[in-house]
């Protein structure tokens, strides 16, 4: 089976983890801050906070922006459920903004229309908008940031797919157009820490909040305490936080992987370009890229031209799986999940997202994929479409 995504672990990565196992620190040692510095420096962000998952990072980001009961957070319906769940963890309500029909990312035009309509009708405007950089390609962040200025909401970039990509020649994660950006280091992502995530920001106030919230709300900083320290052992819990810390083992792996981030993304783009050529005559829509972006190419999603083939979406998908091609579908629109339908969402609410779902298939793409494997995928797709 050729998987849709797969980690690439080198001997250097293994050695980095083994060195930590032989060291004095398995948690809360030097590796986590070193990994944070590597990501912050790469992105050009002032602060970075490693956590045990991107979901944890999204939750902490929402908390740092004081999302809570009575607030509403808007995000894309075409994303993993964590993008919406993070706001629900805070007690906030969630709503969605339909996707762009070309890039499949959250549509800035749809966002503008929804904001104007909501304001005109006296509805609740979002406290936070979470644009999702689907497949590694950035949303139109300049337009979204202009709307944030006009309507007064904060922005968390869900960049789980996108480390190593750029928008307007800036690294994704620079937070040029956002308050916080969040990365994922799951094994199928661009780089991996096995499980793990990171939040980056340029705002000192948000950095202080996230540092507290990811580690129980506990501090040893006397300037934050309610009274003078009682000694070198002393700490205070000054708010309710969580144990979202990353281990030294994960951070060592992440730092080692960061050294190959550029080549990883270049390989993914080379393979994606090759797919574009190989599939040019197929009855499929290949991923279209905004000229403002250099995608990290986490996923390669094709959309079937269903009016040009006799097979159904499901038949093509199952044919590929039967041929040993580990295709997947990213994603079932969140508003169609039973949990969110119980909150009042229904089929037909976000038609562009639902149309995408009816024809999208993620075919294999990973940085050490061979051209022979790619040819095997294309041959299997050709057979499935016949």
C-alpha positions as a Python dict, from the first residue, in 0.01 Angstrom:
ca = {
    (1, 'X'): (0, 0, 0),
    (2, 'X'): (134, 343, -95),
    (3, 'X'): (16, 572, 188),
    (4, 'X'): (-126, 918, 124),
    (5, 'X'): (140, 1058, 359),
    (6, 'X'): (435, 929, 554),
    (7, 'X'): (712, 1055, 781),
    (8, 'X'): (1078, 1053, 675),
    (9, 'X'): (1309, 952, 963),
    (10, 'X'): (1685, 970, 908),
    (11, 'X'): (1972, 833, 1112),
    (12, 'X'): (2035, 1190, 1227),
    (13, 'X'): (1678, 1202, 1365),
    (14, 'X'): (1728, 870, 1546),
    (15, 'X'): (2060, 982, 1691),
    (16, 'X'): (1903, 1306, 1818),
    (17, 'X'): (1634, 1114, 2006),
    (18, 'X'): (1880, 857, 2143),
    (19, 'X'): (2102, 1139, 2272),
    (20, 'X'): (1807, 1270, 2473),
    (21, 'X'): (1736, 924, 2613),
    (22, 'X'): (2094, 917, 2739),
    (23, 'X'): (2071, 1268, 2885),
    (24, 'X'): (1946, 1396, 3219),
    (25, 'X'): (1624, 1544, 3076),
    (26, 'X'): (1333, 1368, 2914),
    (27, 'X'): (1099, 1661, 2983),
    (28, 'X'): (1154, 2032, 3053),
    (29, 'X'): (1517, 2041, 2944),
    (30, 'X'): (1709, 2230, 2673),
    (31, 'X'): (1559, 2062, 2366),
    (32, 'X'): (1213, 2221, 2375),
    (33, 'X'): (1340, 2581, 2384),
    (34, 'X'): (1593, 2495, 2112),
    (35, 'X'): (1316, 2361, 1888),
    (36, 'X'): (1099, 2664, 1962),
    (37, 'X'): (1386, 2895, 1869),
    (38, 'X'): (1443, 2706, 1544),
    (39, 'X'): (1079, 2744, 1438),
    (40, 'X'): (1054, 3107, 1553),
    (41, 'X'): (1372, 3198, 1366),
    (42, 'X'): (1258, 3019, 1053),
    (43, 'X'): (921, 3196, 1054),
    (44, 'X'): (1049, 3532, 1171),
    (45, 'X'): (813, 3524, 1470),
    (46, 'X'): (899, 3672, 1808),
    (47, 'X'): (773, 3382, 2022),
    (48, 'X'): (706, 3009, 1978),
    (49, 'X'): (550, 2759, 2216),
    (50, 'X'): (581, 2385, 2155),
    (51, 'X'): (290, 2171, 2271),
    (52, 'X'): (183, 1808, 2266),
    (53, 'X'): (-46, 1857, 1964),
    (54, 'X'): (-172, 2122, 1726),
    (55, 'X'): (-514, 2079, 1885),
    (56, 'X'): (-366, 2182, 2221),
    (57, 'X'): (-200, 2478, 2052),
    (58, 'X'): (-531, 2586, 1896),
    (59, 'X'): (-704, 2556, 2235),
    (60, 'X'): (-435, 2761, 2410),
    (61, 'X'): (-444, 3019, 2129),
    (62, 'X'): (-820, 3062, 2178),
    (63, 'X'): (-778, 3090, 2554),
    (64, 'X'): (-498, 3346, 2516),
    (65, 'X'): (-737, 3558, 2308),
    (66, 'X'): (-996, 3521, 2589),
    (67, 'X'): (-1247, 3323, 2387),
    (68, 'X'): (-1526, 3205, 2617),
    (69, 'X'): (-1899, 3157, 2665),
    (70, 'X'): (-2102, 3409, 2468),
    (71, 'X'): (-1834, 3447, 2202),
    (72, 'X'): (-1845, 3305, 1852),
    (73, 'X'): (-1550, 3179, 1646),
    (74, 'X'): (-1567, 3136, 1267),
    (75, 'X'): (-1359, 2889, 1070),
    (76, 'X'): (-1365, 2685, 751),
    (77, 'X'): (-1596, 2384, 715),
    (78, 'X'): (-1325, 2201, 516),
    (79, 'X'): (-1076, 2121, 788),
    (80, 'X'): (-1014, 1865, 1057),
    (81, 'X'): (-1264, 1897, 1344),
    (82, 'X'): (-996, 2035, 1579),
    (83, 'X'): (-1014, 2378, 1413),
    (84, 'X'): (-1371, 2417, 1538),
    (85, 'X'): (-1343, 2205, 1853),
    (86, 'X'): (-1080, 2435, 2004),
    (87, 'X'): (-1339, 2712, 2034),
    (88, 'X'): (-1595, 2471, 2178),
    (89, 'X'): (-1346, 2369, 2449),
    (90, 'X'): (-1357, 2733, 2559),
    (91, 'X'): (-1737, 2734, 2577),
    (92, 'X'): (-1774, 2949, 2266),
    (93, 'X'): (-2010, 2899, 1975),
    (94, 'X'): (-1878, 2812, 1629),
    (95, 'X'): (-1986, 2914, 1282),
    (96, 'X'): (-1833, 2852, 941),
    (97, 'X'): (-1740, 3046, 630),
    (98, 'X'): (-1761, 2871, 293),
    (99, 'X'): (-1450, 2791, 95),
    (100, 'X'): (-1303, 2939, -220),
    (101, 'X'): (-1403, 2718, -516),
    (102, 'X'): (-1053, 2735, -666),
    (103, 'X'): (-810, 2705, -373),
    (104, 'X'): (-1051, 2531, -127),
    (105, 'X'): (-926, 2757, 153),
    (106, 'X'): (-1158, 2984, 354),
    (107, 'X'): (-1297, 3240, 111),
    (108, 'X'): (-1214, 3601, 194),
    (109, 'X'): (-1505, 3709, -29),
    (110, 'X'): (-1750, 3482, 153),
    (111, 'X'): (-1614, 3611, 484),
    (112, 'X'): (-1671, 3972, 377),
    (113, 'X'): (-2030, 3895, 276),
    (114, 'X'): (-2105, 3707, 596),
    (115, 'X'): (-1959, 3981, 815),
    (116, 'X'): (-2159, 4251, 638),
    (117, 'X'): (-2482, 4051, 657),
    (118, 'X'): (-2430, 3960, 1023),
    (119, 'X'): (-2362, 4321, 1116),
    (120, 'X'): (-2663, 4448, 920),
    (121, 'X'): (-2889, 4195, 1091),
    (122, 'X'): (-2755, 4276, 1437),
    (123, 'X'): (-2601, 3932, 1481),
    (124, 'X'): (-2293, 3835, 1677),
    (125, 'X'): (-1970, 3912, 1497),
    (126, 'X'): (-1681, 3672, 1552),
    (127, 'X'): (-1434, 3731, 1831),
    (128, 'X'): (-1182, 3517, 1641),
    (129, 'X'): (-1161, 3389, 1284),
    (130, 'X'): (-950, 3077, 1219),
    (131, 'X'): (-851, 3061, 850),
    (132, 'X'): (-721, 2715, 754),
    (133, 'X'): (-427, 2686, 514),
    (134, 'X'): (-557, 2373, 345),
    (135, 'X'): (-306, 2135, 187),
    (136, 'X'): (-21, 2376, 267),
    (137, 'X'): (-150, 2679, 74),
    (138, 'X'): (-220, 3003, 260),
    (139, 'X'): (-557, 3171, 265),
    (140, 'X'): (-575, 3528, 134),
    (141, 'X'): (-446, 3664, 463),
    (142, 'X'): (-407, 4026, 354),
    (143, 'X'): (-777, 4046, 270),
    (144, 'X'): (-876, 3863, 590),
    (145, 'X'): (-656, 4092, 800),
    (146, 'X'): (-820, 4398, 642),
    (147, 'X'): (-1158, 4258, 745),
    (148, 'X'): (-1024, 4196, 1096),
    (149, 'X'): (-928, 4562, 1118),
    (150, 'X'): (-1273, 4669, 999),
    (151, 'X'): (-1480, 4434, 1214),
    (152, 'X'): (-1259, 4397, 1519),
    (153, 'X'): (-1187, 4024, 1533),
    (154, 'X'): (-859, 3845, 1608),
    (155, 'X'): (-699, 3591, 1375),
    (156, 'X'): (-553, 3249, 1448),
    (157, 'X'): (-395, 3096, 1138),
    (158, 'X'): (-451, 2721, 1137),
    (159, 'X'): (-125, 2645, 958),
    (160, 'X'): (-122, 2278, 1059),
    (161, 'X'): (-55, 2186, 694),
    (162, 'X'): (172, 2472, 607),
    (163, 'X'): (512, 2500, 777),
    (164, 'X'): (769, 2567, 506),
    (165, 'X'): (525, 2749, 280),
    (166, 'X'): (514, 3122, 211),
    (167, 'X'): (256, 3393, 154),
    (168, 'X'): (361, 3713, -24),
    (169, 'X'): (722, 3596, 9),
    (170, 'X'): (698, 3577, 389),
    (171, 'X'): (719, 3243, 571),
    (172, 'X'): (383, 3114, 687),
    (173, 'X'): (398, 3169, 1063),
    (174, 'X'): (549, 3516, 1042),
    (175, 'X'): (216, 3640, 1184),
    (176, 'X'): (233, 3940, 952),
    (177, 'X'): (-146, 3916, 916),
    (178, 'X'): (-243, 3720, 1228),
    (179, 'X'): (-227, 3730, 1606),
    (180, 'X'): (-122, 3365, 1637),
    (181, 'X'): (-35, 3085, 1394),
    (182, 'X'): (-44, 2714, 1478),
    (183, 'X'): (155, 2427, 1324),
    (184, 'X'): (112, 2050, 1345),
    (185, 'X'): (393, 1794, 1359),
    (186, 'X'): (183, 1479, 1318),
    (187, 'X'): (369, 1206, 1121),
    (188, 'X'): (195, 1281, 791),
    (189, 'X'): (275, 1655, 811),
    (190, 'X'): (576, 1833, 659),
    (191, 'X'): (802, 1765, 958),
    (192, 'X'): (718, 1545, 1254),
    (193, 'X'): (769, 1517, 1628),
    (194, 'X'): (551, 1199, 1630),
    (195, 'X'): (269, 1402, 1787),
    (196, 'X'): (307, 1769, 1857),
    (197, 'X'): (222, 2122, 1764),
    (198, 'X'): (340, 2479, 1808),
    (199, 'X'): (188, 2824, 1840),
    (200, 'X'): (383, 3130, 1723),
    (201, 'X'): (306, 3497, 1782),
    (202, 'X'): (462, 3842, 1772),
    (203, 'X'): (252, 3973, 2061),
    (204, 'X'): (421, 3974, 2401),
    (205, 'X'): (88, 3967, 2588),
    (206, 'X'): (-30, 3655, 2405),
    (207, 'X'): (309, 3492, 2454),
    (208, 'X'): (287, 3538, 2830),
    (209, 'X'): (-62, 3389, 2836),
    (210, 'X'): (29, 3088, 2623),
    (211, 'X'): (339, 3015, 2834),
    (212, 'X'): (118, 2992, 3142),
    (213, 'X'): (-173, 2807, 2989),
    (214, 'X'): (26, 2520, 2837),
    (215, 'X'): (176, 2432, 3178),
    (216, 'X'): (-98, 2428, 3445),
    (217, 'X'): (-113, 2808, 3483),
    (218, 'X'): (196, 2776, 3705),
    (219, 'X'): (474, 3035, 3717),
    (220, 'X'): (808, 3089, 3890),
    (221, 'X'): (824, 3447, 3765),
    (222, 'X'): (802, 3667, 4075),
    (223, 'X'): (673, 3960, 3872),
    (224, 'X'): (357, 3760, 3802),
    (225, 'X'): (304, 3634, 4158),
    (226, 'X'): (56, 3769, 4409),
    (227, 'X'): (320, 3796, 4684),
    (228, 'X'): (699, 3773, 4717),
    (229, 'X'): (861, 3434, 4659),
    (230, 'X'): (908, 3219, 4970),
    (231, 'X'): (1229, 3063, 4838),
    (232, 'X'): (1398, 2902, 4535),
    (233, 'X'): (1144, 2617, 4541),
    (234, 'X'): (847, 2851, 4521),
    (235, 'X'): (590, 2865, 4241),
    (236, 'X'): (232, 2982, 4211),
    (237, 'X'): (-64, 2869, 4006),
    (238, 'X'): (-215, 3199, 3900),
    (239, 'X'): (-482, 3064, 3664),
    (240, 'X'): (-628, 2737, 3540),
    (241, 'X'): (-398, 2591, 3278),
    (242, 'X'): (-331, 2255, 3117),
    (243, 'X'): (-52, 2001, 3079),
    (244, 'X'): (8, 2056, 2709),
    (245, 'X'): (388, 2044, 2723),
    (246, 'X'): (603, 1876, 2459),
    (247, 'X'): (870, 1625, 2566),
    (248, 'X'): (1243, 1659, 2507),
    (249, 'X'): (1231, 1351, 2283),
    (250, 'X'): (976, 1510, 2054),
    (251, 'X'): (1158, 1841, 2045),
    (252, 'X'): (1491, 1677, 1957),
    (253, 'X'): (1323, 1500, 1667),
    (254, 'X'): (1161, 1825, 1560),
    (255, 'X'): (1488, 2020, 1564),
    (256, 'X'): (1655, 1749, 1357),
    (257, 'X'): (1369, 1752, 1109),
    (258, 'X'): (1381, 2132, 1082),
    (259, 'X'): (1726, 2101, 925),
    (260, 'X'): (1559, 1932, 625),
    (261, 'X'): (1242, 2142, 605),
    (262, 'X'): (1350, 2327, 288),
    (263, 'X'): (1437, 2010, 93),
    (264, 'X'): (1120, 1838, 218),
    (265, 'X'): (900, 2117, 79),
    (266, 'X'): (1100, 2139, -244),
    (267, 'X'): (1056, 1764, -300),
    (268, 'X'): (683, 1788, -238),
    (269, 'X'): (653, 2073, -488),
    (270, 'X'): (856, 1884, -749),
    (271, 'X'): (634, 1578, -711),
    (272, 'X'): (317, 1790, -716),
    (273, 'X'): (432, 1959, -1037),
    (274, 'X'): (497, 1615, -1186),
    (275, 'X'): (144, 1505, -1088),
    (276, 'X'): (10, 1816, -1260),
    (277, 'X'): (178, 1708, -1584),
    (278, 'X'): (84, 1340, -1558),
    (279, 'X'): (-281, 1415, -1483),
    (280, 'X'): (-327, 1699, -1732),
    (281, 'X'): (-542, 1487, -1967),
    (282, 'X'): (-738, 1311, -1691),
    (283, 'X'): (-1099, 1405, -1609),
    (284, 'X'): (-990, 1557, -1278),
    (285, 'X'): (-920, 1904, -1142),
    (286, 'X'): (-566, 1924, -1009),
    (287, 'X'): (-476, 2164, -724),
    (288, 'X'): (-465, 2526, -831),
    (289, 'X'): (-213, 2754, -664),
    (290, 'X'): (-245, 3123, -584),
    (291, 'X'): (44, 3330, -726),
    (292, 'X'): (77, 3489, -380),
    (293, 'X'): (166, 3151, -228),
    (294, 'X'): (438, 2890, -226),
    (295, 'X'): (255, 2591, -86),
    (296, 'X'): (410, 2349, 162),
    (297, 'X'): (217, 2084, -37),
    (298, 'X'): (106, 1878, 261),
    (299, 'X'): (-167, 1715, 50),
    (300, 'X'): (-236, 1666, -319),
    (301, 'X'): (-614, 1675, -362),
    (302, 'X'): (-778, 1600, -695),
    (303, 'X'): (-1144, 1669, -763),
    (304, 'X'): (-1322, 1436, -1003),
    (305, 'X'): (-1506, 1576, -1304),
    (306, 'X'): (-1802, 1352, -1231),
    (307, 'X'): (-1991, 1458, -1543),
    (308, 'X'): (-1706, 1320, -1758),
    (309, 'X'): (-1681, 973, -1602),
    (310, 'X'): (-1926, 689, -1544),
    (311, 'X'): (-1778, 577, -1210),
    (312, 'X'): (-1900, 735, -889),
    (313, 'X'): (-1681, 916, -638),
    (314, 'X'): (-1697, 617, -405),
    (315, 'X'): (-1620, 369, -684),
    (316, 'X'): (-1306, 559, -783),
    (317, 'X'): (-1196, 582, -421),
    (318, 'X'): (-1254, 211, -353),
    (319, 'X'): (-1086, 109, -679),
    (320, 'X'): (-774, 300, -578),
    (321, 'X'): (-773, 145, -232),
    (322, 'X'): (-813, -201, -388),
    (323, 'X'): (-513, -131, -612),
    (324, 'X'): (-294, -59, -309),
    (325, 'X'): (-316, 320, -325),
    (326, 'X'): (-377, 463, 22),
    (327, 'X'): (-605, 749, -80),
    (328, 'X'): (-796, 952, 175),
    (329, 'X'): (-1046, 1239, 180),
    (330, 'X'): (-958, 1571, 346),
    (331, 'X'): (-1213, 1651, 479),
    (332, 'X'): (-1574, 1569, 556),
    (333, 'X'): (-1713, 1922, 611),
    (334, 'X'): (-1725, 1983, 985),
    (335, 'X'): (-2082, 2114, 979),
    (336, 'X'): (-2198, 1772, 853),
    (337, 'X'): (-2062, 1592, 1160),
    (338, 'X'): (-2335, 1470, 1400),
    (339, 'X'): (-2200, 1678, 1689),
    (340, 'X'): (-2229, 2000, 1488),
    (341, 'X'): (-2561, 1904, 1331),
    (342, 'X'): (-2694, 1867, 1685),
    (343, 'X'): (-2596, 2234, 1730),
    (344, 'X'): (-2819, 2332, 1435),
    (345, 'X'): (-2602, 2303, 1125),
    (346, 'X'): (-2748, 2115, 828),
    (347, 'X'): (-2674, 1998, 478),
    (348, 'X'): (-2693, 2289, 235),
    (349, 'X'): (-2547, 2547, 474),
    (350, 'X'): (-2212, 2568, 293),
    (351, 'X'): (-2265, 2450, -64),
    (352, 'X'): (-1915, 2505, -200),
    (353, 'X'): (-1765, 2294, 79),
    (354, 'X'): (-2027, 2025, 23),
    (355, 'X'): (-1963, 2018, -353),
    (356, 'X'): (-1590, 1981, -285),
    (357, 'X'): (-1660, 1688, -52),
    (358, 'X'): (-1860, 1507, -321),
    (359, 'X'): (-1561, 1488, -558),
    (360, 'X'): (-1234, 1532, -363),
    (361, 'X'): (-972, 1257, -319),
    (362, 'X'): (-628, 1299, -159),
    (363, 'X'): (-377, 1090, -354),
    (364, 'X'): (-35, 996, -211),
    (365, 'X'): (228, 1266, -170),
    (366, 'X'): (528, 1256, 64),
    (367, 'X'): (881, 1386, 28),
    (368, 'X'): (1062, 1054, -25),
    (369, 'X'): (800, 924, -268),
    (370, 'X'): (963, 780, -580),
    (371, 'X'): (862, 855, -936),
    (372, 'X'): (789, 483, -977),
    (373, 'X'): (540, 504, -690),
    (374, 'X'): (391, 814, -845),
    (375, 'X'): (354, 634, -1178),
    (376, 'X'): (181, 347, -996),
    (377, 'X'): (-68, 594, -845),
    (378, 'X'): (-137, 750, -1185),
    (379, 'X'): (-183, 410, -1353),
    (380, 'X'): (-427, 301, -1081),
    (381, 'X'): (-620, 628, -1115),
    (382, 'X'): (-639, 579, -1492),
    (383, 'X'): (-791, 235, -1440),
    (384, 'X'): (-1031, 361, -1173),
    (385, 'X'): (-1161, 639, -1397),
    (386, 'X'): (-1229, 409, -1693),
}
